[in-house]
Amino acid sequence: MQIKIIGSHQCPDTLYALHVLAEKGYEVDFVDILGSHAGLKEYLTLRETDALYKDICGTQRLGIPCMILEDGTKTLSLKDCLK
């Protein structure tokens, strides 16, 4: 299964998710929001427009890592990816 992860190499939760998914054999497409302008724009668009972030906006939380499954489902929970 392929999973897209939007996050940062500086985020412990992102690093943990990348490690677990690689260990389980998932094919990961990683978008580092601090590594490229395009990655940051993709994240900001998602954060500003997706209902997934309704409880995150206005808080101190970033809402990463965000995982996008093959079927387009978006989640902030690694557990949802491992079901």
C-alpha positions as CSV (number, residue, x, y, z in Angstrom):
1,M,0.0,0.0,0.0
2,Q,1.2,3.5,-0.8
3,I,0.8,6.3,1.7
4,K,1.6,10.0,1.3
5,I,2.9,11.6,4.4
6,I,3.0,15.4,4.8
7,G,5.2,16.4,7.7
8,S,8.7,17.5,8.7
9,H,12.0,15.7,9.4
10,Q,12.1,17.9,12.5
11,C,8.8,16.5,13.9
12,P,9.2,13.4,16.2
13,D,5.7,12.2,15.3
14,T,6.5,12.4,11.6
15,L,9.8,10.6,12.0
16,Y,8.0,7.9,14.1
17,A,5.3,7.4,11.4
18,L,7.9,7.2,8.6
19,H,9.8,4.6,10.6
20,V,6.8,2.4,11.5
21,L,5.3,2.5,7.9
22,A,8.7,1.6,6.3
23,E,9.1,-1.2,8.8
24,K,5.7,-2.5,7.9
25,G,6.6,-2.4,4.2
26,Y,4.4,0.5,3.1
27,E,5.5,2.5,0.1
28,V,5.8,6.1,1.4
29,D,5.8,9.3,-0.6
30,F,7.1,11.9,1.9
31,V,6.4,15.7,1.5
32,D,8.7,17.6,3.8
33,I,7.0,20.9,4.6
34,L,10.2,22.6,5.7
35,G,12.3,21.1,2.8
36,S,10.6,22.8,-0.1
37,H,8.4,25.7,-1.0
38,A,6.1,23.4,-2.9
39,G,5.7,21.1,0.1
40,L,4.9,24.0,2.4
41,K,2.3,25.3,-0.1
42,E,0.7,21.8,-0.3
43,Y,0.5,21.6,3.5
44,L,-0.9,25.1,3.9
45,T,-3.6,24.5,1.2
46,L,-4.6,21.3,2.9
47,R,-4.7,22.9,6.4
48,E,-6.7,25.9,5.2
49,T,-9.3,23.9,3.2
50,D,-9.7,20.4,4.6
51,A,-12.3,19.6,7.3
52,L,-9.6,17.3,8.8
53,Y,-8.0,20.5,10.3
54,K,-11.2,22.1,11.7
55,D,-10.1,21.3,15.3
56,I,-6.5,22.2,14.7
57,C,-6.8,25.7,13.3
58,G,-6.6,28.4,15.9
59,T,-4.4,26.2,18.2
60,Q,-0.7,25.8,18.7
61,R,-0.8,22.4,16.9
62,L,0.5,22.0,13.4
63,G,-1.5,18.9,12.5
64,I,1.5,16.8,11.2
65,P,2.1,14.2,10.1
66,C,-0.9,14.1,7.8
67,M,-1.3,10.8,6.0
68,I,-3.1,10.3,2.8
69,L,-4.1,6.8,1.9
70,E,-4.3,5.3,-1.6
71,D,-8.1,5.8,-1.6
72,G,-7.7,9.5,-0.8
73,T,-8.6,9.2,2.9
74,K,-6.8,11.7,5.0
75,T,-5.9,11.1,8.6
76,L,-3.7,12.5,11.4
77,S,-3.6,9.1,13.1
78,L,-1.0,6.5,12.4
79,K,-3.3,3.9,13.8
80,D,-5.8,4.6,11.0
81,C,-3.1,3.7,8.5
82,L,-2.3,0.4,10.1
83,K,-5.8,-1.0,10.2
